[in-house]
Amino acid sequence: MASGGFVRPSHYPELIGSRYINLRKVGNGSYGTVYEATDSADGAKVAIKRVRGTFDSMTDAKRTLREMCLMRMMHQENIIRLRNVLQPINRVYFTDVWMVLDHGGWGAFLFRAAMRE
Protein backbone atom coordinates (compact mmCIF):
# COMPACT_ATOMS: atom_id res chain seq x y z
CA MET A 1 0.00 0.00 0.00
CA ALA A 2 1.33 3.41 -0.94
CA SER A 3 1.00 6.49 1.19
CA GLY A 4 -2.42 8.06 1.40
CA GLY A 5 -4.12 4.66 1.47
CA PHE A 6 -3.79 4.19 -2.31
CA VAL A 7 -3.44 0.60 -3.47
CA ARG A 8 -1.90 0.32 -6.95
CA PRO A 9 -4.03 -1.85 -9.24
CA SER A 10 -1.95 -4.63 -10.77
CA HIS A 11 -2.24 -3.22 -14.30
CA TYR A 12 -0.90 0.25 -13.36
CA PRO A 13 2.79 1.00 -14.07
CA GLU A 14 5.04 0.09 -11.16
CA LEU A 15 6.11 3.67 -10.44
CA ILE A 16 2.53 4.55 -9.54
CA GLY A 17 2.45 4.14 -5.79
CA SER A 18 6.20 3.96 -5.33
CA ARG A 19 7.67 7.04 -7.00
CA TYR A 20 4.39 8.82 -7.76
CA ILE A 21 2.42 8.90 -4.52
CA ASN A 22 -0.85 10.38 -3.25
CA LEU A 23 -2.52 9.71 -6.60
CA ARG A 24 -5.85 11.50 -6.95
CA LYS A 25 -8.11 11.55 -9.99
CA VAL A 26 -8.92 15.10 -11.08
CA GLY A 27 -10.67 14.68 -14.41
CA ASN A 28 -11.82 12.57 -17.34
CA GLY A 29 -11.85 13.38 -21.02
CA SER A 30 -12.58 11.67 -24.29
CA TYR A 31 -9.01 10.36 -24.55
CA GLY A 32 -8.21 9.56 -20.98
CA THR A 33 -7.94 10.49 -17.35
CA VAL A 34 -5.78 13.02 -15.51
CA TYR A 35 -4.47 12.34 -12.03
CA GLU A 36 -2.60 14.55 -9.60
CA ALA A 37 0.29 13.03 -7.65
CA THR A 38 3.50 13.85 -5.83
CA ASP A 39 6.86 12.81 -7.25
CA SER A 40 8.63 11.32 -4.22
CA ALA A 41 12.02 11.85 -5.92
CA ASP A 42 11.82 15.64 -5.66
CA GLY A 43 8.55 16.39 -3.86
CA ALA A 44 7.06 18.13 -6.91
CA LYS A 45 3.35 17.99 -7.69
CA VAL A 46 2.79 16.34 -11.06
CA ALA A 47 -0.09 15.58 -13.36
CA ILE A 48 -0.30 12.06 -14.74
CA LYS A 49 -2.25 11.71 -17.96
CA ARG A 50 -3.47 8.22 -18.80
CA VAL A 51 -4.33 7.97 -22.49
CA ARG A 52 -6.63 4.97 -22.88
CA GLY A 53 -6.57 2.64 -25.88
CA THR A 54 -3.66 4.40 -27.53
CA PHE A 55 -3.02 1.56 -29.94
CA ASP A 56 -6.65 0.87 -30.87
CA SER A 57 -6.16 2.84 -34.07
CA MET A 58 -3.23 4.18 -36.05
CA THR A 59 -4.71 7.69 -35.77
CA ASP A 60 -4.78 7.57 -31.95
CA ALA A 61 -1.25 6.17 -31.78
CA LYS A 62 0.09 8.90 -34.07
CA ARG A 63 -1.75 11.63 -32.15
CA THR A 64 -0.33 10.45 -28.84
CA LEU A 65 3.20 10.13 -30.22
CA ARG A 66 2.96 13.60 -31.79
CA GLU A 67 1.79 15.08 -28.48
CA MET A 68 4.68 13.48 -26.58
CA CYS A 69 7.28 14.56 -29.17
CA LEU A 70 6.06 18.16 -29.20
CA MET A 71 6.00 18.35 -25.42
CA ARG A 72 9.58 16.98 -25.25
CA MET A 73 10.82 19.58 -27.75
CA MET A 74 9.07 22.61 -26.29
CA HIS A 75 10.90 24.51 -23.58
CA GLN A 76 8.71 27.48 -22.83
CA GLU A 77 7.24 28.54 -19.49
CA ASN A 78 3.64 28.47 -20.76
CA ILE A 79 3.84 24.90 -22.07
CA ILE A 80 3.62 21.94 -19.74
CA ARG A 81 6.81 19.87 -19.68
CA LEU A 82 6.70 16.13 -20.24
CA ARG A 83 8.68 14.76 -17.29
CA ASN A 84 8.39 11.03 -17.89
CA VAL A 85 6.53 8.31 -19.79
CA LEU A 86 5.80 5.34 -17.56
CA GLN A 87 6.65 1.86 -18.73
CA PRO A 88 3.93 -0.80 -18.66
CA ILE A 89 4.45 -3.75 -16.34
CA ASN A 90 4.33 -6.08 -19.36
CA ARG A 91 3.13 -6.18 -22.98
CA VAL A 92 -0.31 -7.48 -22.02
CA TYR A 93 -1.05 -4.20 -20.25
CA PHE A 94 0.56 -1.98 -22.90
CA THR A 95 -2.75 -0.58 -24.10
CA ASP A 96 -2.54 2.78 -22.35
CA VAL A 97 0.15 5.46 -22.29
CA TRP A 98 0.90 7.16 -18.97
CA MET A 99 2.53 10.59 -19.29
CA VAL A 100 3.91 12.41 -16.25
CA LEU A 101 3.66 16.16 -16.73
CA ASP A 102 4.55 19.22 -14.74
CA HIS A 103 1.65 20.27 -12.57
CA GLY A 104 0.48 23.64 -13.78
CA GLY A 105 -1.05 24.65 -10.46
CA TRP A 106 -4.47 24.99 -12.02
CA GLY A 107 -7.73 23.75 -10.65
CA ALA A 108 -9.53 20.62 -11.81
CA PHE A 109 -11.46 22.74 -14.33
CA LEU A 110 -8.36 23.40 -16.43
CA PHE A 111 -7.29 19.76 -16.24
CA ARG A 112 -10.68 18.75 -17.65
CA ALA A 113 -10.37 21.37 -20.39
CA ALA A 114 -6.95 20.05 -21.35
CA MET A 115 -8.34 16.52 -21.64
CA ARG A 116 -10.87 17.67 -24.24
CA GLU A 117 -8.12 18.72 -26.66
Steps between C-alpha positions, in 0.01 A plus 500: 500500500633841406467808713158657521330160507533453122535141384654472152287283271708222347471641147634847594869575429725409791607858572142588590492459875875482546647808333172678424303508824173648627333433165167679465274505196419855391325458167385289207497581132427329173857369474580420857527593863716753684631432848687721743789348695821582682836396358677351803839553330480879526173575680351674195129486422444335163212424270479148362305465178378151416414475131270200461506267200791676335564216259137431407549697180793634302352851528493488882853360517634773271316773692642382831853468362476847343383648831789340690760608241378860497494519878858363517624760250325803646683690771281797575353606834140493373520143369478204733819293506489126444698363795471127440314228310427203723585152383228234507552205732488267198380490138156370596426828677661722235169640380521836675769768506575670832663843468638682804475875452589806699210605717383837379347601832158534344174376637320187384307712248810566290607136519161399359531762226842368404361147471247615240775605258 
